Amino acid sequence: MGFRKVRLLSSAGEVERAVINYEHDHGGWWADAGPFDVIGDVHGCRAELEELLGELGYDLARDEQGRAVDAEHPAGRRALFVGDLVDRGPDSPGVLRLVMGMVAADHALCVSGNHENKLARALGGRNVQITHGLGRTLAQLEAEDDAFRRRVQDFCSGLVSHYVLDGGALVVAHAGLKESLQGRSSARVRAFALYGETTGETDEFGLPVRYP
């Protein structure tokens, strides 16, 4: 797994003065107990997301163009998005605009899905396969300005792999996460959280076979 932080103590005095503190990954989120409304894969369906938030009691805020840019619950509940906001549906930019606004206003949390991970790499100029609806999202983003596309890239790149909340009673990841990996940060943890567990086999394309 490796070490996230290393501290070099160069004298006996420093060793004597050292204090060891255990840090939970994702900082202060450990103690956050919600309440949350956990929302799964939206996949570009902005209208349905707005309808769902309305049914859950959230008040939508719109910009001067009438686009939803935030949603706040009067009782203080927050949405917790489990990734895969984009691809396949008719309005991935609209979903991103709303969710990014909610996260920025602390009205929502969001973990990365494999689709956000791939979108961030595509927007960053990486060579990725344009499959599973990514082409539709990229075409939709072409209608947006450069500033918005940069915001999307920064947002998707900055999403954490998982949250450990409510003192460890609630763990949220897109594809699930074994207990031994919860609260940790590494490439292995991120791959598991985004894609799920592998069987140890590879398919005809040389890619790892994963459990459903």
Residue, then its C-alpha position, 0 to 999 in steps of 0.5 A: m500500500g505504501f506510506r502517505k506521509v513520511r517524517l524524518l527525525s534527525s536527532a534523539g531530541e526530536v524523537e523524544r518530542a515527537v507525537i504520533n497522531y492517527e489521521h483519518d483519510h478525507g480529514g474532517w468528513w469522518a465525524d460528519a453524520g449527515p443526514f444524507d440523500v445518497i444518489g446513484d448514477v445520474h448519467g447525464c439525466r439532468a431533468e430527472l435529477e432536478e425532479l428527484l431533488g424536488e421530490l426529496g424537498y430540495d429548493l433549486a437555484r437557477d442562474e439568469q439563463g434558467r439553468a439549475v446551479d444549486a439545490e439546498h434542503p431547508a432541513g439541512r440534508r445534503a445529497l451524496f452523489v456516488g459518481d457516474l454523473v456523466d455520459r449516455g444521457p442528454d445533458s451531462p453539462g447540466v448535471l455537472r453544473l448543478v452538482m458542482g454548484m451543490v458541492a461548492a455550496d456544501h449542499a452535497l458531497c460527491v465521489s468519483g465514478n469511472h466515467e468522471n475519471k475517464l472524462a477528466r483524462a480526456l479533457g486533459g488530452r490523454n489518449v482514452q477510448i471514446t466509448h460508453g457515452l463519453g463521445r456524447t458528453l464531449a460533444q455536449l461540452e463543445a457547446e460550453d465555453d473554455a472556462f466551464r470545461r476547465r471547471v469540469q476537468d478540475f472538478c472531476s480530477g479532484l473527486v476523491s475515491h470514497y468517503v468514510l463518514d459518520g464515525g466509520a458507519l457509512v462508507v461511500a464508493h462508486a463500485g464498493l470498497k473492502e473494509s481493509l481498504q477503507g480510509r486509505s489512499s493509493a492507486r490500488v484503493r482508487a482502482f477498486a473504488l472506481y471499478g470493483e474487485t478483480t478475479g485475477e484473470t484477464d480477458e481477450f483484450g488483456l484487461p482485468v476481469r472484474y466481479p459484477 
